[in-house]
Amino acid sequence: MFKVFVIGILVGVLLVVAGLWLYFTKGWAPVAVADPPLLFEKKLAHGALNARIGKDPHTDPAPVAVTETTYLAGADVYKQNCAVCHGLPGEPQSAIGQGMFPKPPELFHGTGVTDDPAWETYWKAKNGIRLTGMPGFQKALNDTQLWQVSVLLANADKISPAVKAYLSSPPVHHNKSLIPFICIWSRTQNSATCMRSYL
């Protein structure tokens, strides 16, 4: 009797695995941006992200001063690397941002990430978030730049009109390493092709 019970469990597990494999390999899974999310997709993704961020050591308070100079330096980094997806104050979200799934948060509309500590935004900017379109900038930006943009975003509801005006002015490309990348995924080659965006 016990042997039949164990065999039944093993067969059940194998059927579930086979069903999932078929679901994802036969094109039934919702992978297009316009497709509805999977059941519990958002909850599971947020849970995994929060657990991973919480597990890593973090620096609090930020190792850069919370000053107008830091905000302006962070605004420069933001305009050249983040604005294409996350938007600018007083402007609508770009076509790139609107076409992504999940939608990137508009960081200067509503709460943005002002309810998150700067270290959490630093972690996300440095490491990126898989399967969201959020790249990791640890190879393109140095630690100071990552902290400057993180402090700016943590205080986005407190920035001065001068910083807002600077954010709304056209970007100046000081350094090619700060120019954002556009990546196109090739399903047939199972790889991404990336190029710098000079838009």
Summary of the structure (lengths in Angstrom):
residues: 199
radius of gyration: 21.0
end to end distance: 69.0
largest distance: 76.8
contacts: 472
relative contact order: 0.13
helix: 47%
strand: 7%
